[in-house]
Structures are given as structure tokens and as C-alpha cells.
């Protein structure tokens, strides 16, 4: 039986809000998803570990300076425990280049915790996915068992 503290919809809704804000380039809405805690952690692909709300806000302000990010989330794997949800996702990123639209994949882990204010994001860690690993993941996700 699940703990009454866990509401999958609330954590899932927060994740949807986070990615919608990222796509829209809405820094305030994106930051409202984060916990009001100076121990929050964010690691962008190839980046350093950012600790604290100011560092996280500054990094997303820079990321969103040119507008929203063209990104879709796929392959969500969820782990739930009392008061905590961990989501492992595949982020499909689209970038317009001089040669046209290109896409790549990122692997991200989002850690949510139940706070007095509701579900909030405590950690976002995103890393580049290699092409071989993505091909295997895509194959596995389309295989029926």
C-alpha cells in the first residue's frame, strides 16, 4: 500500500510544469518548481554542480536568455518512496543549426520531495546520451514482452 504522502499526480504535474516552463522560456515558473532550500542541486550537461537557488536561477537565466528550449520528455521511469519521487527521463532536444533542425538526447534524473508547500524539485541532473546507448534504449522501449 502506498503512503498517503505520495501523490503520483502531484509529482508528475510538477515535472510537467518544469518542462513546460523550460519550453516556454519562463524562468519564474521554472524556479517556482524548485524547493525553497539552499541545498538544491542542478547539473547541466557537461557542467559543474550548482548548489543553491541563486546558482540554479543564474544558470537557467543564461540558458533561457534566447527563449525557450525545444525539448520533449520520453521514457519516464519512476521510483516512489514516502515523501520522495525520483524520475529518470530521456530528454529529446531540438536545435536549429545552419544545416537545419538537429536533435540529440539527454538523460536526466529529477528528484522531488514533499514539502510543506507541496512537491518540489530538489535535484536536476542532465547528461548527454551517446548514440549507441540511445539506439539500445529506443529498441528496448519498442520491444513487446
MIKOL-321776 format. One record per residue: residue in one letter; y, x, z of N, C-alpha, C in turn. Coordinates in steps of 0.2 Angstrom, whole numbers, padded with zeros to 4 digits, always signed. Atoms other than C-alpha are relative to their C-alpha. Layout:
% residues N
AYXZYXZYXZ ...
% end
This chain:
% residues 145
X-0006+0004+0000+0000+0000+0000+0006+0004+0000 X-0006-0003+0000+0017+0006-0004+0005-0001+0006 X-0004+0000-0006+0030+0010+0009+0006-0005-0002 X-0006+0005+0002+0044-0004+0009+0006+0004-0002 X-0006-0004+0002+0057+0010+0007+0000+0002-0007 X+0000-0002+0007+0051+0014-0010+0001-0007-0004 X-0001+0005+0005+0058+0003-0024+0000+0003-0007 X+0001-0004+0007+0052+0010-0041+0006-0002-0004 X-0005+0002+0005+0065-0001-0050+0007+0004+0002 X-0007-0003-0002+0080+0006-0039+0000+0008-0003 X+0000-0007+0002+0075+0025-0043+0000+0000-0007 X+0000+0001+0007+0071+0020-0061+0007-0002-0003 X-0007+0003+0002+0088+0011-0063+0005+0006+0001 X-0005-0005-0002+0097+0026-0055-0001+0006-0006 X+0002-0005+0005+0088+0038-0068+0003-0003-0007 X-0002+0003+0006+0093+0026-0082+0008+0001+0000 X-0007-0001+0000+0111+0026-0076+0003+0007-0001 X-0001-0007+0001+0111+0045-0075+0000+0002-0007 X+0000-0002+0007+0106+0047-0093+0004-0004-0004 X-0005+0004+0003+0117+0033-0099+0007+0003+0000 X-0007-0004-0002+0132+0042-0091+0000+0006-0004 X+0001-0006+0003+0126+0058-0099+0002-0001-0008 X-0001+0002+0007+0125+0050-0116+0007-0002-0002 X-0007+0003+0001+0142+0041-0114+0006+0006+0001 X-0005-0005-0001+0151+0057-0108+0004-0002+0006 X-0004+0003-0005+0156+0048-0092-0002+0004+0007 X+0001-0005-0006+0157+0061-0078+0000-0004+0006 X+0000+0003-0007+0162+0049-0064-0006-0004+0001 X+0006+0003-0001+0147+0038-0067-0006+0004+0001 X+0005-0005-0001+0136+0053-0069+0000+0002+0007 X+0000-0003-0007+0142+0060-0052-0001-0005+0005 X+0002+0006-0005+0140+0043-0043-0007+0000+0001 X+0008+0000-0001+0121+0046-0046-0002+0005+0005 X+0002-0006-0005+0121+0062-0035+0001-0002+0007 X-0001+0001-0007+0119+0062-0017+0006+0003+0003 X-0006-0003-0003+0134+0065-0006-0002+0005+0005 X+0003-0005-0004+0127+0081+0000+0001+0006-0003 X-0002-0007+0003+0132+0099-0002-0007+0004-0001 X+0007-0004+0002+0113+0104-0004-0003-0002-0006 X+0003+0002+0007+0111+0095-0021+0000+0007-0004 X+0002-0006+0004+0104+0107-0034+0000-0002-0007 X+0001+0002+0007+0106+0107-0053-0001+0007-0004 X+0001-0006+0004+0099+0120-0065+0000-0003-0007 X-0001+0002+0007+0104+0118-0083-0005+0005-0004 X+0004-0004+0004+0093+0125-0097+0003+0007-0001 X-0002-0007+0000+0094+0144-0096+0006+0002+0004 X-0006-0001-0005+0107+0143-0082-0002+0002+0006 X+0001-0002-0006+0109+0148-0065-0001-0006+0005 X+0001+0006-0005+0105+0137-0049+0007-0001+0002 X-0006+0003-0002+0120+0127-0045-0001-0004+0007 X+0001+0004-0006+0121+0121-0027+0007-0003+0002 X-0006+0003-0003+0134+0109-0020+0003-0005-0006 X-0003+0005+0005+0143+0094-0028+0006+0003-0004 X-0005-0002+0004+0158+0104-0034-0003+0004-0006 X+0003-0004+0006+0147+0117-0044-0003-0005-0005 X+0003+0005+0005+0137+0102-0051+0005-0004-0004 X-0006+0004+0004+0153+0092-0056+0003+0005-0005 X-0003-0005+0005+0161+0108-0064-0005+0001-0006 X+0005-0001+0006+0145+0111-0074+0000-0006-0005 X+0001+0006+0004+0144+0093-0080+0007-0001-0004 X-0007+0000+0004+0163+0093-0084+0000+0004-0006 X+0000-0005+0006+0161+0108-0095-0005-0003-0005 X+0005+0002+0005+0145+0101-0103+0003-0006-0004 X-0002+0006+0003+0154+0084-0107+0007+0001-0003 X-0007+0000+0002+0171+0091-0112+0001-0002-0008 X-0001+0002+0007+0167+0087-0131-0003-0007-0001 X+0002+0007+0000+0160+0070-0126-0007-0001+0002 X+0006+0001-0002+0143+0063-0123-0006+0004-0003 X+0006-0004+0003+0126+0071-0126-0005-0005-0003 X+0005+0004+0004+0114+0064-0139-0007+0002+0003 X+0007-0002-0004+0098+0063-0128-0004-0007+0001 X+0005+0006-0002+0083+0051-0126-0005+0003+0005 X+0005-0002-0005+0071+0052-0112-0007-0003-0002 X+0007+0002+0002+0052+0051-0115-0005+0003+0005 X+0005-0003-0004+0036+0054-0106+0001+0001+0007 X-0001+0000-0007+0041+0050-0089-0006+0000+0004 X+0005+0000-0005+0029+0055-0075+0003-0001+0006 X-0003+0001-0007+0032+0048-0058-0004+0001+0006 X+0004-0002-0006+0027+0054-0041+0004-0004+0006 X-0004+0004-0005+0032+0042-0026-0003+0002+0007 X+0002-0001-0007+0032+0046-0008+0005-0004+0004 X-0005+0004-0003+0041+0037+0006+0006+0003+0000 X-0007-0002+0001+0059+0039+0003+0002+0005-0005 X-0001-0005+0005+0057+0051-0011-0004-0002-0007 X+0003+0000+0007+0053+0050-0030+0002+0006-0004 X+0000-0006+0005+0050+0064-0042-0002-0002-0007 X+0002+0002+0006+0051+0061-0060+0000+0006-0005 X+0000-0006+0005+0046+0074-0074+0001-0004-0006 X-0002+0003+0006+0053+0069-0090+0001+0005-0006 X-0001-0003+0006+0054+0075-0108+0007-0002-0003 X-0006+0002+0003+0072+0075-0115+0000+0002-0007 X+0000-0001+0008+0074+0074-0134+0008+0001-0001 X-0007-0001+0001+0091+0082-0138+0002+0000-0007 X-0002-0001+0007+0100+0080-0154+0007+0003-0001 X-0007-0004+0001+0114+0092-0160+0001+0000-0008 X-0002-0001+0007+0124+0091-0176+0002+0007-0001 X-0002-0007+0002+0125+0108-0184+0003+0000-0008 X-0002+0000+0007+0132+0114-0201-0005-0002-0005 X+0006+0002+0004+0115+0111-0208-0003-0007+0001 X+0002+0007-0001+0114+0093-0202-0003-0001+0007 X+0002+0002-0007+0106+0085-0187-0007+0004+0002 X+0005-0004-0003+0094+0096-0177-0002-0003+0007 X+0002+0002-0006+0083+0091-0162-0004+0005+0004 X+0004-0004-0004+0075+0100-0148-0002-0004+0006 X+0002+0004-0006+0066+0096-0132+0001+0004+0006 X+0000-0003-0006+0069+0100-0114-0005-0004+0005 X+0004+0003-0005+0058+0097-0099+0004+0000+0006 X-0005+0000-0006+0067+0091-0084-0004-0003+0006 X+0003+0003-0006+0062+0087-0066+0006-0003+0004 X-0005+0004-0004+0073+0074-0056-0003-0002+0006 X+0003+0002-0006+0071+0072-0038+0005-0005+0003 X-0004+0005-0003+0078+0056-0030-0002-0001+0007 X+0002+0001-0007+0079+0052-0011+0004-0007+0002 X-0003+0006-0003+0083+0036-0002+0005+0002+0005 X-0005-0001-0005+0099+0037+0007+0003-0006+0003 X-0003+0006-0003+0110+0025+0017+0003-0003-0006 X-0003+0003+0006+0119+0022+0000-0005-0002-0005 X+0005+0002+0005+0103+0019-0009-0003+0006-0003 X+0003-0006+0003+0093+0030-0021+0006+0005-0003 X-0004-0005+0003+0102+0046-0026-0003+0006-0002 X+0003-0006+0003+0099+0061-0036+0001+0006+0004 X-0001-0006-0004+0096+0077-0026-0001+0007-0004 X+0002-0006+0004+0089+0089-0039-0001-0002-0007 X+0001+0001+0007+0090+0090-0058-0001+0007-0003 X+0002-0007+0002+0081+0105-0066-0003-0001-0007 X+0002+0001+0007+0080+0106-0085-0001+0007-0003 X+0002-0007+0004+0072+0120-0096-0002-0002-0007 X+0002+0001+0007+0069+0122-0114-0008+0000-0001 X+0007+0000+0001+0052+0117-0120-0002+0004-0007 X+0002-0004+0006+0043+0128-0133-0004-0005-0004 X+0003+0005+0005+0037+0120-0149-0007-0001+0001 X+0007+0000-0001+0019+0124-0146-0002-0005+0006 X+0001+0005-0006+0019+0115-0129+0002-0007-0001 X-0003+0007+0002+0029+0100-0136-0005-0003-0005 X+0005+0003+0005+0016+0098-0150-0006-0002+0004 X+0006+0002-0004+0002+0098-0137+0001-0007+0004 X-0002+0006-0004+0011+0085-0126+0001-0006-0005 X+0000+0006+0004+0015+0074-0141-0007-0002-0002 X+0007+0001+0002-0003+0075-0147-0004-0004+0006 X+0003+0004-0006-0009+0070-0129+0002-0007+0001 X-0003+0006-0002+0003+0056-0127-0002-0005-0005 X+0002+0005+0005-0003+0048-0143-0008-0001-0001 X+0007+0001+0000-0022+0050-0139-0002-0006+0004 X+0003+0006-0004-0031+0034-0133-0006+0003+0003 X+0006-0002-0003-0044+0037-0120-0004-0006+0001 
% end
